[in-house]
């Protein structure tokens, strides 16, 4: 009964996800791909494509330090095995911070794997992986990152799938001092992406295409080391700076993790024989 109740809630909430019409000309630069990335429909649509010669990618013009960021994606359809569509925030340098969505392609009819990770000061190894409860190639869906000083929340169509809390008190680095850009790319990773590299990219299916629309960043932008947000401001416009999961969202998060999580580093005792990472005790 609880399962069906939360499932209904997930479906209901997804209908109320607000779509914001960002302009890709204003917000992003195409950074590589030699013409394989295209901005279309007067800046309302961006497509990335991959063929045997190259993939493609783009990055945000702005750098952000905390924000609530939404993007709608429609992933590569059909036999997407070997391909990876990455959508993430990252800073630069040897001790970079990073917040990752990666979509690992698969054979036709098999589900995509949504791979998430968080890097703090150059250290990652915090992977959680999920199946989705819909076909992400049939239509656009909203993938969101809430990033504030207390937590990082990954959400799909308004449903939280992962929360990474600030555990600096336990010695766990948390992304909070380095501004990050948004990046996305479509590339060939058939040495590892599908069944550990056993399934290779079928280039007869190329070009592979992923599509993006309705970008929105309710965020603090950084320019010359100065944030656009007032210090400690959590006014109505910046309520996300102190946002946390309410009881309904926590219930939905548990539902996703119970029914759709397929890998969690916090339960992988073989990988961490000396003991699980400290944040896992309260994850």
C-alpha positions in Angstrom: 0.0 0.0 0.0 2.8 2.4 0.9 4.5 1.5 -2.4 1.4 2.4 -4.5 0.8 5.5 -2.5 4.3 6.9 -3.0 4.3 5.7 -6.7 1.1 7.7 -7.2 2.7 10.7 -5.5 5.8 10.5 -7.7 3.6 10.5 -10.8 1.4 13.3 -9.5 4.4 15.5 -8.6 6.1 15.0 -12.0 3.2 16.8 -13.7 3.8 19.9 -11.6 7.5 20.3 -12.4 7.8 23.8 -13.8 9.5 24.1 -17.2 11.7 27.2 -17.6 12.6 28.3 -21.1 16.3 29.2 -20.9 18.1 30.4 -24.0 21.1 28.3 -24.9 22.7 31.1 -26.9 22.8 33.3 -23.8 23.6 30.6 -21.2 26.1 28.2 -22.9 29.0 27.9 -25.2 29.5 24.9 -27.5 33.1 23.8 -26.7 33.9 20.8 -28.9 32.5 18.5 -31.5 33.3 20.3 -34.8 29.7 21.0 -35.7 28.2 18.0 -33.9 26.6 20.2 -31.2 23.8 22.5 -32.5 21.6 25.2 -30.9 18.2 25.2 -32.6 14.8 26.8 -32.4 16.0 30.3 -31.6 18.0 29.1 -28.7 15.3 26.9 -27.1 16.9 23.5 -28.1 20.4 22.1 -28.0 21.4 18.8 -29.5 24.7 16.8 -29.0 25.7 14.1 -31.5 28.3 11.3 -31.5 29.7 9.4 -34.4 32.8 7.3 -34.8 35.0 10.3 -35.4 33.9 12.4 -32.4 31.4 13.3 -29.7 30.5 16.8 -28.7 29.9 19.0 -25.7 29.0 22.4 -24.2 29.6 24.4 -21.0 27.9 27.3 -19.2 29.0 30.8 -19.7 28.5 31.4 -16.0 30.2 29.9 -12.9 28.1 29.1 -9.9 28.6 28.7 -6.2 25.4 27.1 -5.0 22.2 26.9 -6.9 19.1 25.0 -7.9 19.7 23.9 -11.5 17.3 22.2 -13.8 17.8 20.8 -17.3 15.4 18.8 -19.4 17.1 16.0 -21.4 15.9 13.4 -23.9 18.5 10.7 -24.2 19.9 8.7 -27.1 17.2 6.2 -28.3 17.5 2.7 -29.5 20.8 0.8 -29.2 22.8 3.3 -27.1 25.3 0.8 -25.7 28.8 2.2 -25.2 27.6 5.8 -25.2 27.7 8.1 -22.2 25.7 11.4 -21.8 27.3 13.4 -19.0 25.6 16.4 -17.4 27.5 17.8 -14.4 28.9 20.7 -12.4 32.7 21.0 -12.0 35.4 23.3 -11.0 39.0 23.3 -12.3 42.4 22.3 -10.8 43.9 19.3 -9.1 41.6 19.5 -6.1 38.4 20.1 -8.1 34.8 19.7 -6.9 32.2 18.0 -9.1 28.5 16.9 -9.0 27.7 14.3 -11.6 24.8 12.9 -13.6 26.0 10.4 -16.1 23.6 8.3 -18.3 25.1 5.0 -19.4 23.6 3.7 -22.6 22.5 0.1 -23.2 21.1 -2.3 -25.8 17.7 -1.6 -27.2 15.1 -2.6 -24.6 17.5 -2.6 -21.7 17.3 0.3 -19.2 19.7 3.2 -19.1 21.8 3.4 -15.9 21.8 6.8 -14.2 25.2 7.1 -12.5 25.7 9.8 -9.9 28.9 10.9 -8.1 30.2 13.7 -5.8 33.8 14.9 -5.8 35.2 17.0 -3.0 38.7 18.5 -3.3 39.6 16.0 -6.1 38.2 12.9 -4.3 35.3 11.0 -5.7 34.5 7.3 -5.4 31.0 8.1 -4.1 29.0 6.4 -6.8 25.3 5.6 -6.6 23.5 4.1 -9.6 19.8 3.9 -10.5 17.4 2.6 -13.1 14.7 5.1 -14.0 10.9 4.4 -13.7 10.3 5.6 -17.3 11.9 5.5 -20.7 14.3 8.5 -20.8 14.5 8.4 -24.6 10.8 8.7 -25.3 10.4 12.3 -24.1 12.1 15.1 -22.2 12.5 14.7 -18.4 13.8 17.2 -15.8 17.1 16.4 -14.1 17.9 18.7 -11.2 20.7 19.5 -8.8 20.0 21.4 -5.5 23.4 22.5 -4.1 23.5 24.6 -1.0 26.0 24.8 1.9 24.2 21.9 3.8 23.4 19.4 1.1 23.4 18.3 -2.5 20.1 16.7 -3.8 19.8 15.0 -7.1 16.2 14.9 -8.5 14.4 13.5 -11.5 11.1 15.2 -12.5 10.9 16.7 -9.0 11.5 13.3 -7.2 14.7 13.2 -5.1 16.9 10.2 -5.8 20.0 11.0 -3.8 21.0 13.3 -0.9 24.6 14.0 -0.1 24.9 16.0 3.2 27.7 18.2 4.3 29.7 16.0 6.6 32.8 18.2 7.1 32.4 17.6 10.8 33.5 14.0 10.0 36.4 15.1 7.8 34.5 14.6 4.5 35.2 17.3 1.9 32.1 19.1 0.7 31.9 21.3 -2.4 31.4 24.8 -1.0 34.4 27.0 -1.9 35.0 26.5 -5.6 32.7 28.0 -8.3 31.6 25.4 -10.9 30.5 25.6 -14.4 27.8 23.3 -15.9 29.2 20.9 -18.5 27.5 18.3 -20.7 28.9 15.9 -23.3 28.0 12.9 -25.4 30.9 10.6 -25.9 32.0 7.0 -26.6 33.0 5.0 -23.5 32.5 1.5 -24.7 35.6 0.4 -22.8 33.5 0.6 -19.6 30.1 2.1 -20.0 27.9 -1.0 -20.8 28.3 -4.2 -18.8 31.8 -3.2 -17.9 32.9 -2.8 -21.5 31.6 -6.1 -22.7 29.1 -4.5 -25.1 30.6 -2.2 -27.7 29.2 0.7 -29.5 27.4 -0.3 -32.7 28.5 2.4 -35.1 26.0 1.4 -37.7 23.5 3.1 -35.5 25.4 6.5 -35.6 24.9 9.3 -35.3 23.7 9.1 -31.7 21.8 12.3 -30.5 20.8 13.6 -27.1 18.6 16.7 -26.8 18.3 19.5 -24.2 15.8 22.2 -23.4 14.3 24.3 -20.6 17.5 25.1 -18.7 17.0 27.1 -15.5 19.5 28.1 -12.9 18.2 29.8 -9.7 21.7 30.2 -8.5 24.5 32.4 -7.2 26.8 33.3 -10.1 30.4 34.2 -9.5 32.3 37.0 -11.3 35.8 38.1 -10.4 35.5 36.2 -7.1 32.2 38.0 -6.1 28.9 36.2 -5.7 25.7 37.6 -7.1 24.0 36.5 -3.8 24.1 38.6 -0.7 26.0 37.0 2.2 23.9 34.4 4.0 20.8 35.5 2.0 17.9 33.1 2.2 15.2 35.5 1.1 12.2 34.3 -0.8 14.2 34.4 -4.0 17.0 32.4 -2.5 15.0 30.0 -0.3 16.9 27.1 -1.9 20.1 28.2 0.0 18.6 26.6 3.1 16.3 24.1 1.5 16.1 20.6 2.9 13.9 17.6 2.2 10.5 17.6 3.9 8.9 14.4 5.1 7.1 13.8 1.8 10.4 14.2 -0.2 12.2 11.9 2.2 9.5 9.3 1.7 9.9 9.6 -2.1 13.7 9.4 -1.8 13.4 6.1 0.2 11.0 4.7 -2.4 13.4 5.4 -5.2 16.4 4.0 -3.3 14.5 0.9 -2.3 13.1 0.1 -5.8 15.5 1.7 -8.3 19.0 1.9 -6.8 21.3 -0.7 -8.3 24.6 0.3 -6.7 25.5 2.2 -3.6 29.2 2.7 -2.6 28.0 2.9 1.0 27.1 -0.8 1.0 30.1 -2.1 -1.0 32.2 -3.6 1.8 34.4 -5.5 -0.7 35.5 -2.3 -2.2 36.3 -0.7 1.2 37.7 -3.6 3.2 39.3 -1.2 5.7 35.8 0.2 6.5 33.1 2.2 4.7 33.7 6.0 4.1 32.7 8.0 7.2 29.7 9.7 5.5 28.1 6.2 5.0 27.3 5.8 8.7 24.6 8.4 8.4 23.9 8.2 4.6 
